[in-house]
Structure formats: C-alpha cells, structure tokens
C-alpha cells in the first residue's frame, strides 16, 4: 500500500529448491517482488570459502539476472559453532575476517546492498557476557570494513546463539546502536517468547526476515503461524524503516 511504499519486499533465493539464480529471480518478478536475497553456506549454491577465493568469479554467477540483490546471509562454517565470529581461537577469528573481506568484494561487484552475519555462540571457558563482548568487538571491526566498502552490515540474533531472548537482544542493541539488527521473529517465538516482547527491537532493524513461525516451530505454514505480518509491516513503518 502507499503508506508502506518505502519498505521493499525481497525474496529468498533459496526458497525455490533446485532453481538457478535466474530462475528464482524470474519467479519472484512474476509475483511482483523486485529484489532477492542470497545465502552463502557450506554445500550451498554459494559458499563463503569459494567467494573469498575468487570474489569476482563468484559475483559473475549472480550478475545479469535482472533483479535487485538486497542482502546475502553468510554462514562461515558447518553449523553455528564452526568458524563463529566470536570463536575463542584468535586464529579462527582472523580467518573469518579475511573471508569476510572477500565477501564484501563480492557484494560490491554483484551490487548487493547489505550482508548479514551471525553473532556467534557461547564459548567454552567463557561467560555468556564475555562471549557477547567478543562478538561485539568482532562485529564493530566487520562493520567498519563494510561501511568502507559501501555495504550495510547487519547481524541476525537467533536461537542457539549468544543473543536468543528479546531482553538480551535489546540490551545488546542498545549498547551498540551503530550496529544494525536483522530481525526474524520466528526465532524468539519458536522458543516461547511473546511477539509483544520483540516490538522494542524494531527501531534497530536494518533488515527483516518475514518467516512465519509459532511456539515450538521456527518455520510454520501461513495458517499455522502466529505472526501478523500486516501488523508487523505497520510497526516497521512507524519506526521509519525503509529497508
């Protein structure tokens, strides 16, 4: 609607299993969706290690598909703990940053507007608070690199991470207001938190995943879900969100 015109809908490329980048783009365009999100993960159509090895070659695979590319969600390792940005191993953290630099070059070449990273997990021998501090330190450095490349960096708080509950996500966001949050209500909802608890997070949003979910279900069919997307869109509009 007209009052939501500043919010752009983007479709997740990985929704259409087995489809090429161009085929996925064609499906979204036929639905009136004018932008698309990508994902880089081990075993996926795009992998962070392959991108880091040759950013321009990998970018050529998604160029010329006649759709805006909005965001790329990056998973550096096999699972949340492998190659986490807040790894207790400094060598792993350095390696992640080097891979990330290649991903930023990929984004610039491919025309991607933003990149989404995960905040990491609890580390053995470290308090949750210290693990969060290590994550914040890593994110601030990665945010500077992204800004210098003209790319928006966002972080996605998620279940099984060091930022799970709405309370701790909000505290982190308030402590680091220069970092933008990627919001996916299904994560908190699926582990028992109420949607009302997530509303204070919206002013910190840099990207939003609209995934239907329910208590006990991180992904649900539309008629089984509990998220009121029209209401969420109106809430985002009130915050001035234009992503």
Secondary structure by P-SEA (a helix, b strand, c coil): ccccccbbbbbcccccccccaaaaaaaaaaacccbbbbbbcccccccaaaaaacaaaaaaaaccccccccbbbbbccccccccccccccaaaaaaaaaaaaaaaaaaaaacccbbbbbcccccccccaaaaaaaaaaaaaaaaaaaaaacbbbbbbbccccccccaaaaaaaaaacccbbbbccaaaaaaaccccccccccccccccccccccccccccccccccccaaaaaaaaaaaacccc
